[in-house]
Structures are given as structure tokens and as C-alpha cells.
């Protein structure tokens, strides 16, 4: 898993491999600080760009 996630840049913009969302991943995250430092910010930016205005809170017109 680590090698796959570490090579996230090679998968292209449409695919970002991530660790399994398990309680056991906390140990993995501690051992791989590059995930929080490099991949997580990129992932946040990509998600925000994809969601665009859909992520903005909607205001009521009433």
C-alpha cells in the first residue's frame, strides 16, 4: 500500500490512491508524514476545484 500511495503523482489527475480509512491507518499516517504534508493538501485542492461552487453554502432568497 505504501508504495502505491507514495507514487500518487504517477496515477494522473483522475486517480489519487489513498490508504484505507481504518483506525489502523493512524499508525501508517504517523510513519508516513509525507502523506499529510504533500498528498493531503493536493487532495483538498483537487476536491475544492471539482466541487467549485457546489461546496459554497447556499443562501436562501426568501
mmJSON file of the N, C-alpha and C atoms, coordinates in Angstrom:
{"data_MODEL":{"atom_site":{
"group_PDB":["ATOM","ATOM","ATOM","ATOM","ATOM","ATOM","ATOM","ATOM","ATOM","ATOM","ATOM","ATOM","ATOM","ATOM","ATOM","ATOM","ATOM","ATOM","ATOM","ATOM","ATOM","ATOM","ATOM","ATOM","ATOM","ATOM","ATOM","ATOM","ATOM","ATOM","ATOM","ATOM","ATOM","ATOM","ATOM","ATOM","ATOM","ATOM","ATOM","ATOM","ATOM","ATOM","ATOM","ATOM","ATOM","ATOM","ATOM","ATOM","ATOM","ATOM","ATOM","ATOM","ATOM","ATOM","ATOM","ATOM","ATOM","ATOM","ATOM","ATOM","ATOM","ATOM","ATOM","ATOM","ATOM","ATOM","ATOM","ATOM","ATOM","ATOM","ATOM","ATOM","ATOM","ATOM","ATOM","ATOM","ATOM","ATOM","ATOM","ATOM","ATOM","ATOM","ATOM","ATOM","ATOM","ATOM","ATOM","ATOM","ATOM","ATOM","ATOM","ATOM","ATOM","ATOM","ATOM","ATOM","ATOM","ATOM","ATOM","ATOM","ATOM","ATOM","ATOM","ATOM","ATOM","ATOM","ATOM","ATOM","ATOM","ATOM","ATOM","ATOM","ATOM","ATOM","ATOM","ATOM","ATOM","ATOM","ATOM","ATOM","ATOM","ATOM","ATOM","ATOM","ATOM","ATOM","ATOM","ATOM","ATOM","ATOM","ATOM","ATOM","ATOM","ATOM","ATOM","ATOM","ATOM","ATOM","ATOM","ATOM","ATOM","ATOM","ATOM","ATOM","ATOM","ATOM","ATOM","ATOM","ATOM","ATOM","ATOM","ATOM","ATOM","ATOM","ATOM","ATOM","ATOM","ATOM","ATOM","ATOM","ATOM","ATOM","ATOM","ATOM","ATOM","ATOM","ATOM","ATOM","ATOM","ATOM","ATOM","ATOM","ATOM","ATOM","ATOM","ATOM","ATOM","ATOM","ATOM","ATOM","ATOM","ATOM","ATOM","ATOM","ATOM","ATOM"],
"id":[1,2,3,4,5,6,7,8,9,10,11,12,13,14,15,16,17,18,19,20,21,22,23,24,25,26,27,28,29,30,31,32,33,34,35,36,37,38,39,40,41,42,43,44,45,46,47,48,49,50,51,52,53,54,55,56,57,58,59,60,61,62,63,64,65,66,67,68,69,70,71,72,73,74,75,76,77,78,79,80,81,82,83,84,85,86,87,88,89,90,91,92,93,94,95,96,97,98,99,100,101,102,103,104,105,106,107,108,109,110,111,112,113,114,115,116,117,118,119,120,121,122,123,124,125,126,127,128,129,130,131,132,133,134,135,136,137,138,139,140,141,142,143,144,145,146,147,148,149,150,151,152,153,154,155,156,157,158,159,160,161,162,163,164,165,166,167,168,169,170,171,172,173,174,175,176,177,178,179,180,181,182,183,184,185,186],
"type_symbol":["N","C","C","N","C","C","N","C","C","N","C","C","N","C","C","N","C","C","N","C","C","N","C","C","N","C","C","N","C","C","N","C","C","N","C","C","N","C","C","N","C","C","N","C","C","N","C","C","N","C","C","N","C","C","N","C","C","N","C","C","N","C","C","N","C","C","N","C","C","N","C","C","N","C","C","N","C","C","N","C","C","N","C","C","N","C","C","N","C","C","N","C","C","N","C","C","N","C","C","N","C","C","N","C","C","N","C","C","N","C","C","N","C","C","N","C","C","N","C","C","N","C","C","N","C","C","N","C","C","N","C","C","N","C","C","N","C","C","N","C","C","N","C","C","N","C","C","N","C","C","N","C","C","N","C","C","N","C","C","N","C","C","N","C","C","N","C","C","N","C","C","N","C","C","N","C","C","N","C","C","N","C","C","N","C","C"],
"label_atom_id":["N","CA","C","N","CA","C","N","CA","C","N","CA","C","N","CA","C","N","CA","C","N","CA","C","N","CA","C","N","CA","C","N","CA","C","N","CA","C","N","CA","C","N","CA","C","N","CA","C","N","CA","C","N","CA","C","N","CA","C","N","CA","C","N","CA","C","N","CA","C","N","CA","C","N","CA","C","N","CA","C","N","CA","C","N","CA","C","N","CA","C","N","CA","C","N","CA","C","N","CA","C","N","CA","C","N","CA","C","N","CA","C","N","CA","C","N","CA","C","N","CA","C","N","CA","C","N","CA","C","N","CA","C","N","CA","C","N","CA","C","N","CA","C","N","CA","C","N","CA","C","N","CA","C","N","CA","C","N","CA","C","N","CA","C","N","CA","C","N","CA","C","N","CA","C","N","CA","C","N","CA","C","N","CA","C","N","CA","C","N","CA","C","N","CA","C","N","CA","C","N","CA","C","N","CA","C","N","CA","C","N","CA","C","N","CA","C"],
"label_alt_id":[null,null,null,null,null,null,null,null,null,null,null,null,null,null,null,null,null,null,null,null,null,null,null,null,null,null,null,null,null,null,null,null,null,null,null,null,null,null,null,null,null,null,null,null,null,null,null,null,null,null,null,null,null,null,null,null,null,null,null,null,null,null,null,null,null,null,null,null,null,null,null,null,null,null,null,null,null,null,null,null,null,null,null,null,null,null,null,null,null,null,null,null,null,null,null,null,null,null,null,null,null,null,null,null,null,null,null,null,null,null,null,null,null,null,null,null,null,null,null,null,null,null,null,null,null,null,null,null,null,null,null,null,null,null,null,null,null,null,null,null,null,null,null,null,null,null,null,null,null,null,null,null,null,null,null,null,null,null,null,null,null,null,null,null,null,null,null,null,null,null,null,null,null,null,null,null,null,null,null,null,null,null,null,null,null,null],
"label_comp_id":["UNK","UNK","UNK","UNK","UNK","UNK","UNK","UNK","UNK","UNK","UNK","UNK","UNK","UNK","UNK","UNK","UNK","UNK","UNK","UNK","UNK","UNK","UNK","UNK","UNK","UNK","UNK","UNK","UNK","UNK","UNK","UNK","UNK","UNK","UNK","UNK","UNK","UNK","UNK","UNK","UNK","UNK","UNK","UNK","UNK","UNK","UNK","UNK","UNK","UNK","UNK","UNK","UNK","UNK","UNK","UNK","UNK","UNK","UNK","UNK","UNK","UNK","UNK","UNK","UNK","UNK","UNK","UNK","UNK","UNK","UNK","UNK","UNK","UNK","UNK","UNK","UNK","UNK","UNK","UNK","UNK","UNK","UNK","UNK","UNK","UNK","UNK","UNK","UNK","UNK","UNK","UNK","UNK","UNK","UNK","UNK","UNK","UNK","UNK","UNK","UNK","UNK","UNK","UNK","UNK","UNK","UNK","UNK","UNK","UNK","UNK","UNK","UNK","UNK","UNK","UNK","UNK","UNK","UNK","UNK","UNK","UNK","UNK","UNK","UNK","UNK","UNK","UNK","UNK","UNK","UNK","UNK","UNK","UNK","UNK","UNK","UNK","UNK","UNK","UNK","UNK","UNK","UNK","UNK","UNK","UNK","UNK","UNK","UNK","UNK","UNK","UNK","UNK","UNK","UNK","UNK","UNK","UNK","UNK","UNK","UNK","UNK","UNK","UNK","UNK","UNK","UNK","UNK","UNK","UNK","UNK","UNK","UNK","UNK","UNK","UNK","UNK","UNK","UNK","UNK","UNK","UNK","UNK","UNK","UNK","UNK"],
"label_asym_id":["A","A","A","A","A","A","A","A","A","A","A","A","A","A","A","A","A","A","A","A","A","A","A","A","A","A","A","A","A","A","A","A","A","A","A","A","A","A","A","A","A","A","A","A","A","A","A","A","A","A","A","A","A","A","A","A","A","A","A","A","A","A","A","A","A","A","A","A","A","A","A","A","A","A","A","A","A","A","A","A","A","A","A","A","A","A","A","A","A","A","A","A","A","A","A","A","A","A","A","A","A","A","A","A","A","A","A","A","A","A","A","A","A","A","A","A","A","A","A","A","A","A","A","A","A","A","A","A","A","A","A","A","A","A","A","A","A","A","A","A","A","A","A","A","A","A","A","A","A","A","A","A","A","A","A","A","A","A","A","A","A","A","A","A","A","A","A","A","A","A","A","A","A","A","A","A","A","A","A","A","A","A","A","A","A","A"],
"label_entity_id":["1","1","1","1","1","1","1","1","1","1","1","1","1","1","1","1","1","1","1","1","1","1","1","1","1","1","1","1","1","1","1","1","1","1","1","1","1","1","1","1","1","1","1","1","1","1","1","1","1","1","1","1","1","1","1","1","1","1","1","1","1","1","1","1","1","1","1","1","1","1","1","1","1","1","1","1","1","1","1","1","1","1","1","1","1","1","1","1","1","1","1","1","1","1","1","1","1","1","1","1","1","1","1","1","1","1","1","1","1","1","1","1","1","1","1","1","1","1","1","1","1","1","1","1","1","1","1","1","1","1","1","1","1","1","1","1","1","1","1","1","1","1","1","1","1","1","1","1","1","1","1","1","1","1","1","1","1","1","1","1","1","1","1","1","1","1","1","1","1","1","1","1","1","1","1","1","1","1","1","1","1","1","1","1","1","1"],
"label_seq_id":[1,1,1,2,2,2,3,3,3,4,4,4,5,5,5,6,6,6,7,7,7,8,8,8,9,9,9,10,10,10,11,11,11,12,12,12,13,13,13,14,14,14,15,15,15,16,16,16,17,17,17,18,18,18,19,19,19,20,20,20,21,21,21,22,22,22,23,23,23,24,24,24,25,25,25,26,26,26,27,27,27,28,28,28,29,29,29,30,30,30,31,31,31,32,32,32,33,33,33,34,34,34,35,35,35,36,36,36,37,37,37,38,38,38,39,39,39,40,40,40,41,41,41,42,42,42,43,43,43,44,44,44,45,45,45,46,46,46,47,47,47,48,48,48,49,49,49,50,50,50,51,51,51,52,52,52,53,53,53,54,54,54,55,55,55,56,56,56,57,57,57,58,58,58,59,59,59,60,60,60,61,61,61,62,62,62],
"pdbx_PDB_ins_code":[null,null,null,null,null,null,null,null,null,null,null,null,null,null,null,null,null,null,null,null,null,null,null,null,null,null,null,null,null,null,null,null,null,null,null,null,null,null,null,null,null,null,null,null,null,null,null,null,null,null,null,null,null,null,null,null,null,null,null,null,null,null,null,null,null,null,null,null,null,null,null,null,null,null,null,null,null,null,null,null,null,null,null,null,null,null,null,null,null,null,null,null,null,null,null,null,null,null,null,null,null,null,null,null,null,null,null,null,null,null,null,null,null,null,null,null,null,null,null,null,null,null,null,null,null,null,null,null,null,null,null,null,null,null,null,null,null,null,null,null,null,null,null,null,null,null,null,null,null,null,null,null,null,null,null,null,null,null,null,null,null,null,null,null,null,null,null,null,null,null,null,null,null,null,null,null,null,null,null,null,null,null,null,null,null,null],
"Cartn_x":[0.817,0.0,0.865,1.904,2.722,3.314,3.822,4.428,3.394,2.203,1.145,0.755,0.53,0.129,1.274,2.498,3.655,3.851,3.385,3.516,2.279,1.558,0.284,0.404,1.53,1.698,1.704,2.062,2.155,0.801,-0.226,-1.533,-2.367,-1.931,-2.661,-3.687,-4.257,-5.15,-6.481,-6.897,-8.212,-8.193,-7.016,-6.914,-5.89,-6.29,-5.371,-5.498,-4.501,-4.585,-4.472,-5.293,-5.327,-5.241,-4.767,-4.775,-6.208,-6.413,-7.739,-8.152,-9.387,-9.837,-10.173,-9.16,-9.319,-8.627,-9.03,-8.354,-6.891,-6.565,-5.171,-4.322,-4.965,-4.228,-3.515,-3.913,-3.242,-1.765,-1.436,-0.025,0.666,0.005,0.569,0.803,-0.154,-0.016,1.155,1.348,2.491,3.815,3.842,5.078,5.325,4.319,4.421,3.945,4.706,4.271,4.152,4.786,4.674,3.224,2.421,1.019,0.304,0.426,-0.209,0.456,1.752,2.495,2.362,2.23,2.23,0.9,0.429,-0.756,-2.045,-2.198,-3.442,-3.736,-2.761,-3.062,-3.469,-2.806,-3.16,-4.591,-4.928,-6.267,-7.322,-7.057,-8.002,-8.215,-7.133,-7.223,-8.021,-7.757,-8.482,-9.972,-10.305,-11.716,-12.404,-11.758,-12.343,-12.546,-11.587,-11.708,-12.841,-12.975,-14.029,-15.403,-15.498,-16.79,-17.148,-16.137,-16.367,-17.418,-18.381,-19.434,-20.366,-20.355,-21.233,-20.885,-19.638,-19.218,-19.569,-19.903,-20.243,-21.628,-21.8,-23.127,-24.142,-25.325,-26.382,-27.15,-27.474,-28.24,-29.696,-30.548,-31.981,-32.403,-33.311,-33.793,-35.136,-35.608,-36.921,-36.82],
"Cartn_y":[-1.186,0.0,1.256,1.283,2.486,2.881,1.917,2.23,2.804,2.259,2.746,4.171,4.426,5.768,6.753,6.325,7.205,7.598,6.769,7.055,7.763,8.461,9.071,9.996,10.65,11.578,10.862,9.592,8.855,8.358,8.462,7.945,8.939,10.155,11.145,11.889,12.898,13.749,13.094,12.086,11.492,10.463,9.963,8.915,9.33,9.271,9.543,8.375,7.484,6.357,6.841,6.278,6.672,5.438,5.61,4.478,4.15,2.943,2.522,3.354,3.832,4.651,3.786,3.283,2.392,2.991,2.561,3.022,2.609,1.552,1.109,2.06,2.887,3.825,4.898,5.114,6.142,5.82,4.56,4.162,4.42,4.051,4.27,5.762,6.58,8.028,8.582,8.083,8.531,8.137,6.998,6.52,7.156,7.799,8.391,9.843,10.725,12.123,12.847,12.336,12.941,12.955,12.014,11.971,13.264,13.655,14.893,16.132,16.061,17.227,17.454,16.383,16.504,16.125,14.927,14.435,15.075,15.197,15.746,17.163,18.077,19.406,19.353,18.49,18.335,17.803,16.832,16.253,17.303,18.095,19.156,20.141,20.514,21.448,20.85,19.583,18.911,18.805,18.417,18.285,19.644,20.676,22.018,22.469,22.179,22.572,21.814,20.55,19.741,20.185,20.438,20.85,22.279,23.119,24.503,25.169,25.768,26.472,25.533,24.272,23.321,23.216,23.529,23.451,24.713,25.78,27.039,26.925,27.491,27.435,28.233,27.699,28.363,29.316,30.468,31.446,31.375,31.485,31.468,32.814,32.789,34.028,34.447,33.744,34.091,35.081],
"Cartn_z":[0.0,0.0,0.0,0.789,0.898,-0.446,-1.179,-2.478,-3.443,-3.424,-4.313,-3.961,-2.692,-2.269,-2.479,-2.221,-2.398,-3.861,-4.767,-6.2,-6.745,-5.904,-6.294,-7.492,-7.655,-8.789,-10.139,-10.156,-11.418,-11.919,-11.105,-11.491,-12.286,-12.375,-13.156,-12.327,-12.903,-12.117,-11.736,-12.461,-12.19,-11.063,-10.718,-9.699,-8.653,-7.397,-6.292,-5.316,-5.277,-4.347,-2.903,-2.047,-0.639,0.249,1.48,2.407,2.817,3.237,3.681,4.895,4.919,6.057,7.275,7.899,9.038,10.256,11.423,12.635,12.608,11.892,11.796,10.967,10.176,9.33,10.138,11.369,12.171,12.35,12.52,12.621,11.29,10.211,8.882,8.648,9.028,8.843,9.651,10.853,11.665,11.027,10.389,9.757,8.393,7.854,6.519,6.544,7.18,7.305,5.967,4.935,3.61,3.133,3.622,3.197,3.591,4.841,5.307,4.728,4.492,4.007,2.505,1.729,0.271,-0.374,-0.076,-0.775,-0.254,1.042,1.597,1.09,1.067,0.518,-0.96,-1.718,-3.132,-3.258,-2.445,-2.476,-2.122,-1.103,-0.722,-1.875,-2.533,-3.656,-4.806,-5.119,-6.213,-5.909,-4.691,-4.318,-4.396,-3.888,-3.943,-5.384,-6.249,-7.655,-8.343,-8.026,-8.643,-8.155,-6.867,-6.319,-6.709,-6.831,-7.226,-6.372,-7.009,-6.29,-5.543,-5.882,-5.196,-3.719,-3.363,-1.967,-1.193,-1.9,-1.23,-0.604,0.58,1.206,0.387,0.271,-0.493,0.408,-0.134,0.628,0.203,1.169,0.898,0.323,-0.646,-1.253,-0.676,0.33,0.896,2.023],
"occupancy":[1.0,1.0,1.0,1.0,1.0,1.0,1.0,1.0,1.0,1.0,1.0,1.0,1.0,1.0,1.0,1.0,1.0,1.0,1.0,1.0,1.0,1.0,1.0,1.0,1.0,1.0,1.0,1.0,1.0,1.0,1.0,1.0,1.0,1.0,1.0,1.0,1.0,1.0,1.0,1.0,1.0,1.0,1.0,1.0,1.0,1.0,1.0,1.0,1.0,1.0,1.0,1.0,1.0,1.0,1.0,1.0,1.0,1.0,1.0,1.0,1.0,1.0,1.0,1.0,1.0,1.0,1.0,1.0,1.0,1.0,1.0,1.0,1.0,1.0,1.0,1.0,1.0,1.0,1.0,1.0,1.0,1.0,1.0,1.0,1.0,1.0,1.0,1.0,1.0,1.0,1.0,1.0,1.0,1.0,1.0,1.0,1.0,1.0,1.0,1.0,1.0,1.0,1.0,1.0,1.0,1.0,1.0,1.0,1.0,1.0,1.0,1.0,1.0,1.0,1.0,1.0,1.0,1.0,1.0,1.0,1.0,1.0,1.0,1.0,1.0,1.0,1.0,1.0,1.0,1.0,1.0,1.0,1.0,1.0,1.0,1.0,1.0,1.0,1.0,1.0,1.0,1.0,1.0,1.0,1.0,1.0,1.0,1.0,1.0,1.0,1.0,1.0,1.0,1.0,1.0,1.0,1.0,1.0,1.0,1.0,1.0,1.0,1.0,1.0,1.0,1.0,1.0,1.0,1.0,1.0,1.0,1.0,1.0,1.0,1.0,1.0,1.0,1.0,1.0,1.0,1.0,1.0,1.0,1.0,1.0,1.0],
"B_iso_or_equiv":[0.0,0.0,0.0,0.0,0.0,0.0,0.0,0.0,0.0,0.0,0.0,0.0,0.0,0.0,0.0,0.0,0.0,0.0,0.0,0.0,0.0,0.0,0.0,0.0,0.0,0.0,0.0,0.0,0.0,0.0,0.0,0.0,0.0,0.0,0.0,0.0,0.0,0.0,0.0,0.0,0.0,0.0,0.0,0.0,0.0,0.0,0.0,0.0,0.0,0.0,0.0,0.0,0.0,0.0,0.0,0.0,0.0,0.0,0.0,0.0,0.0,0.0,0.0,0.0,0.0,0.0,0.0,0.0,0.0,0.0,0.0,0.0,0.0,0.0,0.0,0.0,0.0,0.0,0.0,0.0,0.0,0.0,0.0,0.0,0.0,0.0,0.0,0.0,0.0,0.0,0.0,0.0,0.0,0.0,0.0,0.0,0.0,0.0,0.0,0.0,0.0,0.0,0.0,0.0,0.0,0.0,0.0,0.0,0.0,0.0,0.0,0.0,0.0,0.0,0.0,0.0,0.0,0.0,0.0,0.0,0.0,0.0,0.0,0.0,0.0,0.0,0.0,0.0,0.0,0.0,0.0,0.0,0.0,0.0,0.0,0.0,0.0,0.0,0.0,0.0,0.0,0.0,0.0,0.0,0.0,0.0,0.0,0.0,0.0,0.0,0.0,0.0,0.0,0.0,0.0,0.0,0.0,0.0,0.0,0.0,0.0,0.0,0.0,0.0,0.0,0.0,0.0,0.0,0.0,0.0,0.0,0.0,0.0,0.0,0.0,0.0,0.0,0.0,0.0,0.0,0.0,0.0,0.0,0.0,0.0,0.0],
"pdbx_formal_charge":[null,null,null,null,null,null,null,null,null,null,null,null,null,null,null,null,null,null,null,null,null,null,null,null,null,null,null,null,null,null,null,null,null,null,null,null,null,null,null,null,null,null,null,null,null,null,null,null,null,null,null,null,null,null,null,null,null,null,null,null,null,null,null,null,null,null,null,null,null,null,null,null,null,null,null,null,null,null,null,null,null,null,null,null,null,null,null,null,null,null,null,null,null,null,null,null,null,null,null,null,null,null,null,null,null,null,null,null,null,null,null,null,null,null,null,null,null,null,null,null,null,null,null,null,null,null,null,null,null,null,null,null,null,null,null,null,null,null,null,null,null,null,null,null,null,null,null,null,null,null,null,null,null,null,null,null,null,null,null,null,null,null,null,null,null,null,null,null,null,null,null,null,null,null,null,null,null,null,null,null,null,null,null,null,null,null],
"auth_seq_id":[1,1,1,2,2,2,3,3,3,4,4,4,5,5,5,6,6,6,7,7,7,8,8,8,9,9,9,10,10,10,11,11,11,12,12,12,13,13,13,14,14,14,15,15,15,16,16,16,17,17,17,18,18,18,19,19,19,20,20,20,21,21,21,22,22,22,23,23,23,24,24,24,25,25,25,26,26,26,27,27,27,28,28,28,29,29,29,30,30,30,31,31,31,32,32,32,33,33,33,34,34,34,35,35,35,36,36,36,37,37,37,38,38,38,39,39,39,40,40,40,41,41,41,42,42,42,43,43,43,44,44,44,45,45,45,46,46,46,47,47,47,48,48,48,49,49,49,50,50,50,51,51,51,52,52,52,53,53,53,54,54,54,55,55,55,56,56,56,57,57,57,58,58,58,59,59,59,60,60,60,61,61,61,62,62,62],
"auth_comp_id":["UNK","UNK","UNK","UNK","UNK","UNK","UNK","UNK","UNK","UNK","UNK","UNK","UNK","UNK","UNK","UNK","UNK","UNK","UNK","UNK","UNK","UNK","UNK","UNK","UNK","UNK","UNK","UNK","UNK","UNK","UNK","UNK","UNK","UNK","UNK","UNK","UNK","UNK","UNK","UNK","UNK","UNK","UNK","UNK","UNK","UNK","UNK","UNK","UNK","UNK","UNK","UNK","UNK","UNK","UNK","UNK","UNK","UNK","UNK","UNK","UNK","UNK","UNK","UNK","UNK","UNK","UNK","UNK","UNK","UNK","UNK","UNK","UNK","UNK","UNK","UNK","UNK","UNK","UNK","UNK","UNK","UNK","UNK","UNK","UNK","UNK","UNK","UNK","UNK","UNK","UNK","UNK","UNK","UNK","UNK","UNK","UNK","UNK","UNK","UNK","UNK","UNK","UNK","UNK","UNK","UNK","UNK","UNK","UNK","UNK","UNK","UNK","UNK","UNK","UNK","UNK","UNK","UNK","UNK","UNK","UNK","UNK","UNK","UNK","UNK","UNK","UNK","UNK","UNK","UNK","UNK","UNK","UNK","UNK","UNK","UNK","UNK","UNK","UNK","UNK","UNK","UNK","UNK","UNK","UNK","UNK","UNK","UNK","UNK","UNK","UNK","UNK","UNK","UNK","UNK","UNK","UNK","UNK","UNK","UNK","UNK","UNK","UNK","UNK","UNK","UNK","UNK","UNK","UNK","UNK","UNK","UNK","UNK","UNK","UNK","UNK","UNK","UNK","UNK","UNK","UNK","UNK","UNK","UNK","UNK","UNK"],
"auth_asym_id":["A","A","A","A","A","A","A","A","A","A","A","A","A","A","A","A","A","A","A","A","A","A","A","A","A","A","A","A","A","A","A","A","A","A","A","A","A","A","A","A","A","A","A","A","A","A","A","A","A","A","A","A","A","A","A","A","A","A","A","A","A","A","A","A","A","A","A","A","A","A","A","A","A","A","A","A","A","A","A","A","A","A","A","A","A","A","A","A","A","A","A","A","A","A","A","A","A","A","A","A","A","A","A","A","A","A","A","A","A","A","A","A","A","A","A","A","A","A","A","A","A","A","A","A","A","A","A","A","A","A","A","A","A","A","A","A","A","A","A","A","A","A","A","A","A","A","A","A","A","A","A","A","A","A","A","A","A","A","A","A","A","A","A","A","A","A","A","A","A","A","A","A","A","A","A","A","A","A","A","A","A","A","A","A","A","A"],
"auth_atom_id":["N","CA","C","N","CA","C","N","CA","C","N","CA","C","N","CA","C","N","CA","C","N","CA","C","N","CA","C","N","CA","C","N","CA","C","N","CA","C","N","CA","C","N","CA","C","N","CA","C","N","CA","C","N","CA","C","N","CA","C","N","CA","C","N","CA","C","N","CA","C","N","CA","C","N","CA","C","N","CA","C","N","CA","C","N","CA","C","N","CA","C","N","CA","C","N","CA","C","N","CA","C","N","CA","C","N","CA","C","N","CA","C","N","CA","C","N","CA","C","N","CA","C","N","CA","C","N","CA","C","N","CA","C","N","CA","C","N","CA","C","N","CA","C","N","CA","C","N","CA","C","N","CA","C","N","CA","C","N","CA","C","N","CA","C","N","CA","C","N","CA","C","N","CA","C","N","CA","C","N","CA","C","N","CA","C","N","CA","C","N","CA","C","N","CA","C","N","CA","C","N","CA","C","N","CA","C","N","CA","C","N","CA","C","N","CA","C"],
"pdbx_PDB_model_num":[1,1,1,1,1,1,1,1,1,1,1,1,1,1,1,1,1,1,1,1,1,1,1,1,1,1,1,1,1,1,1,1,1,1,1,1,1,1,1,1,1,1,1,1,1,1,1,1,1,1,1,1,1,1,1,1,1,1,1,1,1,1,1,1,1,1,1,1,1,1,1,1,1,1,1,1,1,1,1,1,1,1,1,1,1,1,1,1,1,1,1,1,1,1,1,1,1,1,1,1,1,1,1,1,1,1,1,1,1,1,1,1,1,1,1,1,1,1,1,1,1,1,1,1,1,1,1,1,1,1,1,1,1,1,1,1,1,1,1,1,1,1,1,1,1,1,1,1,1,1,1,1,1,1,1,1,1,1,1,1,1,1,1,1,1,1,1,1,1,1,1,1,1,1,1,1,1,1,1,1,1,1,1,1,1,1]
}}}
